[in-house]
Amino acid sequence: MNILDRYIFRTVASATLVALLVLLLLEFFLSLLVELEDVGKGRYDLLAAFHYLLLIQPQRLYELFPMALLVGGLLGMGALASGSELIVMRAAGLSLARLTGSALQAGLLLSLAVLVLGEFVAPPLEQTAYEQRAAAKSESMAIRGGRGFWARDGDYFIHVRAVLPGIRLVDIHVFKVGSDARLETVVAAQGARYVEGRWLLEEVNRSLLNGDAVRTEHLPDLTVDSAISPQVLDVLATNPSELSIRDLLIYVDYLEHNGLDAQEYRLVLWRKLLAPLIHIAMLVVAMPFVFGPQRSTGTGQRLLLGLLLGLAFFLSNYLLGNVVLLYGLPPLVGASLPTLLFLGAGFYALRRLR
């Protein structure tokens, strides 16, 4: 990396970090207003709310980074354009492609750092934040809107009302269905713990159905082997977009092994795998507004432009993702098409400027 690359890297990186800081502060303030409604429940005080919000900031940084990079590219490179530095660089023989490549190098390096954060740091911190908030509010960590969750494990269909911190399940019902699609066994347990790779059900009532006859028995505990591991539970308790690539791979494999629909999770998985390409697309879209006739516009106009472009990308990403899931198209199409469209539009606009 030569002097010019380092200079453009510092310019783009500093502008991106400032934009990211502003977006994080705005998101923190809005989230605090939401959390204030729960302050006072159990031991959940204002200090606990601040602690929770601080723990989830790495995940919010990961989510806001594409928008921050777009705004940072517009502001940083725009500042060089406003100061006529880009004109001097081009007069010195540097092509538009060369300058764009330097900006993309900066974006790629920042992207890799954020991806490491989103894969290894953000998910465990966010899981800890949810567990500590639930414990402080003296609540179980109910999954999916407080209704618990349903899962399938071979011939068994399982319903769990809630998950407590420390990998404890509450109010479990297990239904076994035979090959003839008839119900064979119903198990109801008050709780369950994960011990040495197996689930230990506590205070179990088991009903065995044989034709018109039903035999019921009570067991103090019952050990069960299941493909539903604590890692799978972590996935069930988390929004797909907040999962790491590793957790998504685990859960996609679990769903497909049990013949369940994994399209939603595959879509999120592809989006995460294509994240560096998405980040590059943000910078490519910004470059025509830096080198083109708009290079003399002010900071406020660039900021507004960056927010509008970012909003357009996220809306198209969301809509195309839903269309893919609705019509059963390959998730890769929904994950890559918005990015390819933005990349194509950006490169086309840059080509027109030559």
TIBAMAR-928494 format. One record per residue (C-alpha): residue number from 0; residue in three letters; x, y, z. Coordinates in steps of 0.001 Angstrom, whole numbers, plus 524288, in hexadecimal, padded with zeros to 5 digits. Layout:
# TIBAMAR-928494
   nr  rest      X      Y      Z
  NUM   Ala      X      Y      Z
...
# end
This chain:
# TIBAMAR-928494
   nr  rest      X      Y      Z
    0   Met  80000  80000  80000
    1   Asn  80687  80CB8  7FB8B
    2   Ile  80530  81A69  80107
    3   Leu  7F933  81D90  7F8C2
    4   Asp  7F229  81125  7FCEF
    5   Arg  7F511  813EF  80B38
    6   Tyr  7F03C  821E4  809D7
    7   Ile  7E360  81DB6  8038A
    8   Phe  7E20F  812BB  80D92
    9   Arg  7E34F  81C78  818D7
   10   Thr  7D994  82593  81253
   11   Val  7CF3E  81B35  80FBE
   12   Ala  7D182  81424  81CB9
   13   Ser  7D099  82072  8250E
   14   Ala  7C430  82502  81E33
   15   Thr  7BE43  8176D  81F67
   16   Leu  7C174  81697  82DE9
   17   Val  7BB56  823E8  8305A
   18   Ala  7AF11  81FF8  828E7
   19   Leu  7AEB2  81306  83047
   20   Leu  7B002  819E8  83D52
   21   Val  7A4C9  82328  83A16
   22   Leu  79C03  817E9  835AC
   23   Leu  79F57  80FEE  841D6
   24   Leu  79C66  81B52  84AD7
   25   Leu  78F5F  81D84  84422
   26   Glu  78C02  80F05  84504
   27   Phe  7905D  80EB5  85350
   28   Phe  78796  81A33  856C8
   29   Leu  77BAA  81473  84FF2
   30   Ser  77DF7  80714  8563A
   31   Leu  77F61  80D81  86393
   32   Leu  77207  813C4  8620E
   33   Val  76C5D  8062B  85F92
   34   Glu  77390  80006  86B12
   35   Leu  76F00  80AB8  87479
   36   Glu  7615D  804CB  87395
   37   Asp  7667C  7F86E  87A3A
   38   Val  76ED2  7FF26  88482
   39   Gly  7696B  7FBB9  891F1
   40   Lys  7656B  7EDD2  88EAD
   41   Gly  76C25  7E4D1  89857
   42   Arg  77A69  7E8EA  899B8
   43   Tyr  77AD8  7EF4B  88C54
   44   Asp  77F1C  7FD1F  88FB8
   45   Leu  78510  807F8  88779
   46   Leu  792E7  802CD  88962
   47   Ala  78EB0  7F541  884B4
   48   Ala  78855  7FB74  878C0
   49   Phe  794FC  8029F  87566
   50   His  79CB4  7F612  8774D
   51   Tyr  79377  7EEC8  86E30
   52   Leu  7946A  7F943  863AB
   53   Leu  7A33F  7F989  8646F
   54   Leu  7A401  7EABF  86296
   55   Ile  79BBD  7EB0F  85638
   56   Gln  7A356  7F63C  84FDF
   57   Pro  7ACDF  7ED39  8487D
   58   Gln  7A148  7E6EC  8419C
   59   Arg  79B6F  7F439  83E87
   60   Leu  7A8B2  7F895  83948
   61   Tyr  7A8D4  7ECD0  8303B
   62   Glu  79B23  7EFF4  82B60
   63   Leu  79D87  7FE7F  82962
   64   Phe  7AAE6  7FD2E  822FC
   65   Pro  7A626  7FCB6  814AA
   66   Met  79EC2  8097B  8167B
   67   Ala  7AA59  80F9A  81DA2
   68   Leu  7B3C2  80B56  812E6
   69   Leu  7AB0F  81146  80874
   70   Val  7AA03  81E20  80FCC
   71   Gly  7B883  81DC6  8133C
   72   Gly  7BC48  81B98  80509
   73   Leu  7B3E4  82703  800B2
   74   Leu  7B8CB  8302B  80B5D
   75   Gly  7C715  82C18  80B1A
   76   Met  7C92C  82BB3  7FC72
   77   Gly  7BFEF  8373D  7FB11
   78   Ala  7C8BF  83F3B  803F4
   79   Leu  7D437  83C1A  7FB01
   80   Ala  7CC14  8403C  7EF4E
   81   Ser  7C7CB  84CF5  7F5B5
   82   Gly  7D5FA  85036  7F8CF
   83   Ser  7D9DA  84D8E  7EAA6
   84   Glu  7E2FC  842BD  7EF40
   85   Leu  7DCA8  838CE  7E639
   86   Ile  7DE9B  8421C  7DACA
   87   Val  7ED0A  84348  7DE21
   88   Met  7EE46  83473  7DF20
   89   Arg  7E7EA  8328E  7D1E3
   90   Ala  7F05B  83D43  7CBFB
   91   Ala  7FC29  835D6  7D11F
   92   Gly  7F83E  82A50  7C897
   93   Leu  7F017  8221D  7D1EB
   94   Ser  7E421  81C83  7CB47
   95   Leu  7D669  81C40  7D0C3
   96   Ala  7D77F  80D72  7D1D3
   97   Arg  7E415  80EBD  7D9AB
   98   Leu  7DDFF  81830  7E35F
   99   Thr  7D1BF  80FE7  7E486
  100   Gly  7DA37  803E1  7E6F8
  101   Ser  7E11D  80ACC  7F232
  102   Ala  7D411  80E1E  7F86D
  103   Leu  7CF6B  80018  7F6B3
  104   Gln  7DBC7  7FB0C  7FD4C
  105   Ala  7D870  80347  8092B
  106   Gly  7CA84  7FE4C  80926
  107   Leu  7CEF6  7F023  8080C
  108   Leu  7D85C  7F130  81387
  109   Leu  7CDF7  7F77E  81C07
  110   Ser  7C43B  7ED38  81792
  111   Leu  7CD06  7E1EE  81BAE
  112   Ala  7CECE  7E7D9  82937
  113   Val  7C01D  7E978  82ADD
  114   Leu  7BD90  7DB92  8260F
  115   Val  7C6A7  7D61B  83080
  116   Leu  7BF4B  7DE24  83A94
  117   Gly  7B21B  7D970  8359D
  118   Glu  7B636  7CB26  8352B
  119   Phe  7BDC1  7C95E  841DB
  120   Val  7BABC  7D4B5  84B09
  121   Ala  7ACE7  7D9AE  848DB
  122   Pro  7A4C4  7CCF9  849C2
  123   Pro  7A99F  7C84D  85735
  124   Leu  7A8D7  7D5FD  85CDE
  125   Glu  79AF5  7D7A9  85811
  126   Gln  796EA  7CA66  85D6D
  127   Thr  79CC0  7CE34  86A98
  128   Ala  79575  7DB22  86A0C
  129   Tyr  78853  7D46A  867C9
  130   Glu  78AAA  7CA9F  872B5
  131   Gln  78ED4  7D4FB  87C88
  132   Arg  7834E  7DDA9  8791F
  133   Ala  779E0  7D237  87AB6
  134   Ala  77FF2  7CE99  887CF
  135   Ala  77F70  7DCB1  88C9E
  136   Lys  7711B  7DDD5  888DC
  137   Ser  76E7E  7D0D0  88FCF
  138   Glu  76906  7CB2D  8835C
  139   Ser  76B8A  7BEF7  87B8C
  140   Met  77198  7C15B  86E53
  141   Ala  76565  7BE7F  86693
  142   Ile  767E8  7BB63  8585B
  143   Arg  760B4  7C117  84CB6
  144   Gly  75728  7CA7D  852A1
  145   Gly  75550  7C38B  85F9D
  146   Arg  74E7B  7B7C5  8597B
  147   Gly  75A6E  7AF10  85A62
  148   Phe  75ED4  7A73F  84EB4
  149   Trp  75BE3  79AE5  8472A
  150   Ala  7669B  791FE  84228
  151   Arg  76755  784F8  83B40
  152   Asp  770DB  77A06  83E49
  153   Gly  76E3B  76E7D  83555
  154   Asp  76119  768A9  83939
  155   Tyr  76023  771AC  84504
  156   Phe  75973  77EFB  84544
  157   Ile  75D9E  7873F  850C6
  158   His  757B2  79361  856E6
  159   Val  75F1D  79B49  8611A
  160   Arg  7586D  7A6B7  867B1
  161   Ala  764B0  7ADF4  86BEE
  162   Val  7735B  7AD19  86DD1
  163   Leu  779D2  7B197  87A5B
  164   Pro  787D0  7B67D  87B4A
  165   Gly  7910B  7AB38  87DA9
  166   Ile  78AFF  7A273  8731F
  167   Arg  77ECF  79E96  87AA6
  168   Leu  771FC  79BD4  873C8
  169   Val  76495  79E2F  879BD
  170   Asp  757BC  7974C  876E5
  171   Ile  75B53  78D78  86C4D
  172   His  75215  7852B  8643A
  173   Val  75727  77A79  85B41
  174   Phe  74E78  7739D  8515D
  175   Lys  752F4  76760  84A47
  176   Val  74C50  7643E  83D58
  177   Gly  74D7F  756B9  83743
  178   Ser  75002  75337  8291D
  179   Asp  74142  75274  826DD
  180   Ala  73FF3  760BE  82B4A
  181   Arg  7390E  75CAF  837D5
  182   Leu  73C97  76233  84521
  183   Glu  743AF  7580B  84D57
  184   Thr  74942  75EFD  85943
  185   Val  7470E  76BC2  86074
  186   Val  7510B  7705A  86A70
  187   Ala  74F0D  77C29  87343
  188   Ala  75A20  780DF  87BF0
  189   Gln  75B2C  78C58  88535
  190   Gly  7694B  78F1C  881AE
  191   Ala  775A7  78A12  87B3C
  192   Arg  78465  78B7E  87C86
  193   Tyr  78F36  78854  872EB
  194   Val  79867  77EA3  8797B
  195   Glu  7A3F3  77809  872BF
  196   Gly  79E7D  7792C  86506
  197   Arg  790A3  774CD  86884
  198   Trp  78433  77B53  86D5F
  199   Leu  77FA2  777A3  87B05
  200   Leu  770E2  779D4  87C21
  201   Glu  76B9B  77C69  889DE
  202   Glu  75E45  778F0  88FAA
  203   Val  759A1  7719D  883B1
  204   Asn  74BE5  76CD9  88068
  205   Arg  74C40  76367  874EB
  206   Ser  7403C  75E60  86DAB
  207   Leu  7418B  7528A  864B0
  208   Leu  736C8  75145  85A87
  209   Asn  73385  743D6  8552D
  210   Gly  72741  74407  84CF3
  211   Asp  71C25  7484D  855D4
  212   Ala  723EF  74577  8622C
  213   Val  72C3A  74F91  86959
  214   Arg  73619  74C2D  873EB
  215   Thr  73B57  75756  87C33
  216   Glu  74719  756FE  88525
  217   His  74E7C  760D6  88D75
  218   Leu  75D62  76137  88D9F
  219   Pro  765F3  769CA  89646
  220   Asp  76F64  76B71  88ADE
  221   Leu  771B4  7665D  87D36
  222   Thr  77E28  766F9  87514
  223   Val  77C40  76A0B  8669F
  224   Asp  78594  76A60  85B1B
  225   Ser  7826D  77566  8519B
  226   Ala  78854  77CB8  84630
  227   Ile  783B2  7894F  84CA7
  228   Ser  79036  78DB7  8532F
  229   Pro  79279  79A41  85B02
  230   Gln  79833  7A01B  84E7E
  231   Val  78B44  79DA7  84791
  232   Leu  78409  7A3DB  852FE
  233   Asp  78C97  7AFFA  851DD
  234   Val  7887B  7B104  843AB
  235   Leu  77A16  7AF79  8470C
  236   Ala  77B3A  7BA55  8511B
  237   Thr  781B8  7C3C1  847A9
  238   Asn  77D9D  7CB47  83BB2
  239   Pro  783E5  7C4CC  82FBA
  240   Ser  78AB1  7D175  82BC0
  241   Glu  791B5  7D1D7  838F3
  242   Leu  797AB  7C441  837C2
  243   Ser  7A599  7C11F  8340A
  244   Ile  7A8B2  7B985  827B9
  245   Arg  7AC54  7ADAF  82FF6
  246   Asp  79F39  7ADA2  8370E
  247   Leu  797E5  7AF3C  82A4F
  248   Leu  79EF3  7A382  82485
  249   Ile  79B8F  79B5E  83089
  250   Tyr  78D3A  79EF0  83002
  251   Val  78BD0  79D7C  82142
  252   Asp  79177  78FC5  82289
  253   Tyr  787F0  78CC7  82D9E
  254   Leu  77C2E  79197  825DC
  255   Glu  77FBC  78A2B  81997
  256   His  782B3  77DC1  8215A
  257   Asn  774D6  77E4A  826AB
  258   Gly  76E73  781A1  819AA
  259   Leu  76B00  78F93  81DC3
  260   Asp  76B56  79C29  815DA
  261   Ala  778B4  7A2AD  81703
  262   Gln  776DD  7AD21  80C6C
  263   Glu  77628  7B8B2  815C2
  264   Tyr  782B0  7B4CB  81C93
  265   Arg  78981  7B1CE  80FAD
  266   Leu  785F4  7BF7B  80B03
  267   Val  78C19  7C5A1  81716
  268   Leu  797E5  7BCA4  815CA
  269   Trp  79A5F  7C0F4  807C3
  270   Arg  798E7  7CF3D  80B98
  271   Lys  7A363  7CD97  815E8
  272   Leu  7AC6C  7C640  80CB6
  273   Leu  7AAB0  7D0EE  80276
  274   Ala  7AC89  7DC03  80C52
  275   Pro  7B9D4  7E06C  806DE
  276   Leu  7B3C3  7E18E  7F959
  277   Ile  7A87D  7E96C  7FF1E
  278   His  7B212  7F2B4  805A8
  279   Ile  7B9B3  7F479  7F915
  280   Ala  7ACE3  7F757  7F208
  281   Met  7AA37  80277  7FB94
  282   Leu  7B6F3  80922  7F7EE
  283   Val  7B56E  806AC  7E952
  284   Val  7A814  80D40  7E992
  285   Ala  7ADDD  818ED  7F0BC
  286   Met  7B921  81B62  7E754
  287   Pro  7B161  8211B  7DBC9
  288   Phe  7AC23  82BB1  7E4D7
  289   Val  7BA13  82EF5  7E8E3
  290   Phe  7C04B  82FA3  7DB65
  291   Gly  7B45E  8345B  7D3F7
  292   Pro  7ADFB  841BD  7D2C6
  293   Gln  7A910  8408C  7E0D4
  294   Arg  7B6F1  84132  7E666
  295   Ser  7B517  84F6F  7EA60
  296   Thr  7A931  84CA5  7F2D7
  297   Gly  7A9BA  84F40  8016F
  298   Thr  7AB30  845D1  80CCC
  299   Gly  79CCC  84657  8102E
  300   Gln  798CC  842A5  8026C
  301   Arg  7A26A  83741  8023A
  302   Leu  79D6A  8328B  80F58
  303   Leu  78F5E  832E6  80A9E
  304   Leu  79339  82C0B  7FE0A
  305   Gly  79A3F  8215B  8058A
  306   Leu  78E9A  81EFF  80E74
  307   Leu  78548  81E5E  802D8
  308   Leu  78DF7  814DA  7FB5A
  309   Gly  78FB5  80C62  8075D
  310   Leu  78117  80C48  809CA
  311   Ala  77EA8  80884  7FB9C
  312   Phe  7881B  7FD21  7FCBE
  313   Phe  78260  7F7E5  80969
  314   Leu  7747C  7F8F1  80437
  315   Ser  777F9  7F1CB  7F7AE
  316   Asn  77F73  7E796  7FF81
  317   Tyr  773C2  7E557  80869
  318   Leu  769A6  7E4E9  7FD81
  319   Leu  7716A  7DBD8  7F4A8
  320   Gly  77435  7D2ED  80016
  321   Asn  765AB  7D19B  802E2
  322   Val  762BC  7CF47  7F47C
  323   Val  76CCE  7C455  7F431
  324   Leu  766E0  7BDD7  8002A
  325   Leu  7591A  7BF96  7FADD
  326   Tyr  75BA2  7B94C  7ED99
  327   Gly  76559  7AF0B  7F21A
  328   Leu  770DD  7B452  7EA44
  329   Pro  77EF2  7B13B  7EE44
  330   Pro  782C0  7B99F  7FA14
  331   Leu  78F6B  7BD4C  7F328
  332   Val  7874E  7C4FF  7E951
  333   Gly  780DD  7CD39  7F3DE
  334   Ala  78DBA  7CF61  7FAEF
  335   Ser  795CA  7D33B  7EF17
  336   Leu  78C76  7DA12  7E5B5
  337   Pro  78B59  7E747  7ECDE
  338   Thr  79A27  7E7C1  7EE6A
  339   Leu  79C8B  7E474  7E021
  340   Leu  792BE  7EECB  7DBDB
  341   Phe  7996E  7F945  7E408
  342   Leu  7A6E1  7F4E5  7DF6F
  343   Gly  7A279  7F528  7D147
  344   Ala  79C69  802A2  7D2B0
  345   Gly  7A894  807E5  7D96A
  346   Phe  7B22C  80295  7CF5C
  347   Tyr  7A978  8073E  7C42F
  348   Ala  7A922  814F8  7C9CC
  349   Leu  7B7F1  814E0  7CBC0
  350   Arg  7B9EE  81083  7BDBE
  351   Arg  7B1A4  81BE1  7B8E9
  352   Leu  7BACB  82552  7BFEC
  353   Arg  7C701  8210C  7B89A
# end
